[in-house]
Amino acid sequence: MNEDDLPVRLSHLLRDCSVGAIVRGPHSLVVVQDIRTWDRPDSDPLDREIRYVERVKSALGIDLALCAPPRSAERGRTEIGWIPALRFPTWMRCIGCDLLHPAPWRRSRTKDERVSKSDKAPVQAPAHCEQCGGTLEQTPWILVHEDGYLADVPWHDVAHGDGRSPGQRQCARDWSSPYLRLEETAAGRQVRCTRCNSSSAMPSHMAFPPLTGQQPWIREPPLEPPPPDSPALLVEINDVRVHTPSTRNALVIPPESRIRRGTVTDRLYGSTRSLQTVRSAKNPLARKAAVKRLANEFRCTPEKIDEAIAKIDAGYPRFDREFTDTDLLADEYRALTEEIPNLREDEDFVTEHHTREWKALGTNLEAGVARHVAAAVSSLVAVNRLKEVMAFDGFRRAGGEQLTRPDIAGESAWLPALELYGEGIFFALNETILRRWEEGEAVHVRAEAFATRHSSRVGTVLPESQIDISPRFLLCHALSHLVIRELEAGAGYPAASLKERIYSATGEEPMAGILIYVAVPDEEGSLGGLMELARPHRFLRLLIRAFESAAWCSLDPVCSEQEGHGPDLLNRAACHACALVPETSCAYGNVLLDRTLVKGVSPDIPAFLDFAGPFA
C-alpha cells in the first residue's frame, strides 16, 4: 500500500464511501469515481457476478447484474480491491493569510516548467502559500445540486458578486497567481479580490456554473444544465446533503439459499469464461480438449464437466416457481416462521426454532411481567446462518429525490453489490394480543399523525419507499430499537454492528415480526453470540429489560411529551437517551419511532403488555 492508498471496508464502499462520496484520505479529500472507471480494460465485472439471487433481484425490481467490487491483490488471507478516486475540492486555502490557491493544473506553467504532451506525471498540489509560506489546506466548501451534480465553488464569481461595477466587469479570471482571499469578518465569511478590491459575502446558494462537469471527474457539462431558478447549494463537505447513498437489501432464502456450493456444476455456472471456452470450440476435437483442460482445472473427470454443462444448458438452477411479483418481506417472513425440512448446516439460510420451548417456558411462569412478555411473543427463532445481499443503486444530493446511478450515465449492465454473512434473532408478536391492542382509537390516531407527516415529508428519503405506517409497524419498530439497545448494554454487541428488519402487514396474511441480525462481508459470518441469546431463558430476560426500558427515559417528561421532533418531525417519544440507534442499524433512517406505543400513556393508550393476559 502506497501513501496515496486509503483502506476502506467493503460495506462502507456501498454507503459512506460509495460513488460520488467525498472521503478523507491520508493526505487529502477525494471523491470516489463512478463504476465505469472501476475495471481495467482487460477485466469484466460480470466475472464477479453474484449468483443465485434472482428472487432478490425480482423483489427489489433490479434487472441488472449484481457484481462485487473489483479485487486486485491478495495480502495474507485478505483480498484488496482498488477503486479510483480524484482529489476534491481542488481549491486550497492558506491557513495563515486566507489566500485561495486554484488547482495546480489550472495555472499556466513557466518556460522551465513546461513539459511535453507525453509527460504523464500528475501535477502536484503546492503544500505552502507562495506569498506568506503558510500551510495550504483544501477548502471545505463545495457546490451540490439536487440533480446530483457536484462542483468546486466558483470563487471568482462569488468575490465579484453581480459584476455591475466597471471594476468587477474588467477583472478577468487569471490563474497565473492567486488573488482571492476567503476572510472571516464580524458579519461572517466573505471572499475578496486583491486586484480590484471587490468583495462579497458567501451565499447559501448560487447558480450552478455553466460549462462545468456534472461531477469532478467528468469534464463535459451536463446535456441539460440546471435552470437558473434551480440554484445549487453552497455547503461544507461534511453536510449531510452532500451525498445520500441508496442501497437495497434482501435476505437470500429458500430455494436459492439451498443451492449446493462447491460442486462442479456450481463452479462451472459461476465461471462465464470457462463455459465460453467449451461453447466456442469449433469442432468436436477442440471441444474435447477444452473439456479435458477444465477437468484438470476443476480436478474432476471430463464426464463430470459434460454433465455440468448439460445441466446448465437445461436451465440450471431450476426452481419450482418463477420469481415474479414477489413480496420480499412476506417471503422472508414465511421462511423465518416455517420450519425448513432436511436443513443442512452449509446452506445460506439456517434456522433453529425455539417456539415450543418458549411456550413451555411461558406456561411455567408465575403471573407477572415475565408471563406477560412470554405471552406477547408467538414465535422465537435463532437464525444460525444467513446471507444478505446489499446492492448500491445510486445516490442523491442536496436533499433532492432524483437518483444518480452508479455509472452516472445509466448505461452499465451491472450494479455494485456485496454478499454479507451473519446470524440473528427473530421473534413474532402474538397476533391475537396485537389485534386487541390495535382496536384502541387513540392508537390509530397517533399512527395517522405519523402517516400524515410521512406523506408530506420534505427532505427525508426513506430506504423503504412503500411503508404501511400502521400502529403495529410503529410498535414493532420501537420495540426493535429497544432490543438493539439492550443487546448493546447487556450482551456486549456494539449497536452499530446490528441491523433490523421489520415485518409488518395486516390483511389476509398478517405479519408482526422483528429480525435483529449481524452481517459482514465475510463467509465465516459472526461468532454465534446472537444464536445463544435466542435461547428462551436468555431471550426472555433480554426482552423483559427492553419492555422495562420503554417505560422511562432520563429525559422524561420532555421526551415522552414530544409532539414531533427529528427529520420532518417523524419521531415522538424517542431520543438518543432511550430509542435512537446508530444510523447503520436502522432500516428507516432513525425516524418513525414512538415508545409510547410500547409503554402506553394513561388513560388514552394502554401499554401493549396490558393486553397479554394469561398465557394461551
LINRA-V814492 format. One record per backbone hydrogen bond with DSSP energy under -1.0 kcal/mol. CO is the residue of the C=O (numbers start at 1). NH is the residue of the N-H. If there is no record, write none. Layout:
CO | NH
CO | NH
This chain:
2 | 5
9 | 13
12 | 15
12 | 17
15 | 18
18 | 21
21 | 32
23 | 30
28 | 25
29 | 88
30 | 23
31 | 86
32 | 20
34 | 37
35 | 38
40 | 43
44 | 47
45 | 48
46 | 49
48 | 68
53 | 57
54 | 58
55 | 59
56 | 60
57 | 62
65 | 415
66 | 50
67 | 417
73 | 80
75 | 78
78 | 75
80 | 72
80 | 73
84 | 33
86 | 31
91 | 139
92 | 101
93 | 137
94 | 98
98 | 182
99 | 94
101 | 92
103 | 106
110 | 114
116 | 119
127 | 136
129 | 133
134 | 129
135 | 95
137 | 93
140 | 237
142 | 235
143 | 151
144 | 233
145 | 148
149 | 145
151 | 143
153 | 155
154 | 158
155 | 159
156 | 160
158 | 161
160 | 163
165 | 169
166 | 170
170 | 172
179 | 194
180 | 100
181 | 192
183 | 190
185 | 188
188 | 185
189 | 202
190 | 183
191 | 200
192 | 181
193 | 197
198 | 193
200 | 191
204 | 234
206 | 232
214 | 150
215 | 218
220 | 214
227 | 230
232 | 206
233 | 144
235 | 142
236 | 239
239 | 242
241 | 398
244 | 396
246 | 393
248 | 391
250 | 389
253 | 257
255 | 258
256 | 259
257 | 348
263 | 267
264 | 268
265 | 269
266 | 270
268 | 271
271 | 275
272 | 276
273 | 277
274 | 278
275 | 279
276 | 280
278 | 281
283 | 287
284 | 288
285 | 289
286 | 290
287 | 291
288 | 292
289 | 293
290 | 294
291 | 295
292 | 296
293 | 297
294 | 298
295 | 300
301 | 305
302 | 306
303 | 307
304 | 308
305 | 309
306 | 310
307 | 311
308 | 312
309 | 313
310 | 314
311 | 316
312 | 315
322 | 324
327 | 331
328 | 332
329 | 333
330 | 334
331 | 335
332 | 336
333 | 337
334 | 338
344 | 347
350 | 384
350 | 385
352 | 382
354 | 358
355 | 359
356 | 360
357 | 361
358 | 362
359 | 363
362 | 365
368 | 372
369 | 373
370 | 374
371 | 375
372 | 376
376 | 430
379 | 428
380 | 354
381 | 426
382 | 352
382 | 384
383 | 424
385 | 350
386 | 422
387 | 252
388 | 420
389 | 250
390 | 418
391 | 248
394 | 246
395 | 404
396 | 244
397 | 400
404 | 395
405 | 408
406 | 35
407 | 409
413 | 65
415 | 67
416 | 392
418 | 390
420 | 388
421 | 520
422 | 386
423 | 518
424 | 383
425 | 516
426 | 381
427 | 514
428 | 378
428 | 379
430 | 434
431 | 435
432 | 436
433 | 437
434 | 438
437 | 440
440 | 444
441 | 445
442 | 446
443 | 447
444 | 448
445 | 449
446 | 450
447 | 451
448 | 452
449 | 453
450 | 454
451 | 455
452 | 456
454 | 457
467 | 469
468 | 470
470 | 474
471 | 475
472 | 476
473 | 477
474 | 478
475 | 479
476 | 480
477 | 481
478 | 482
479 | 483
480 | 484
481 | 485
482 | 486
483 | 487
484 | 488
485 | 489
486 | 490
487 | 491
487 | 493
494 | 497
495 | 498
499 | 517
501 | 515
503 | 513
505 | 511
511 | 505
512 | 429
513 | 503
514 | 427
515 | 501
516 | 425
517 | 499
518 | 423
520 | 421
520 | 522
522 | 525
528 | 532
529 | 533
532 | 535
535 | 539
536 | 540
537 | 541
538 | 542
539 | 543
540 | 544
541 | 545
542 | 546
543 | 547
544 | 548
545 | 549
553 | 556
555 | 559
557 | 561
559 | 562
565 | 571
566 | 569
567 | 570
570 | 592
571 | 565
572 | 574
573 | 595
575 | 578
575 | 579
575 | 580
582 | 585
585 | 500
593 | 572
594 | 597
595 | 598
595 | 599
596 | 600
598 | 608
601 | 605
605 | 601
607 | 610
608 | 611
609 | 612
611 | 613
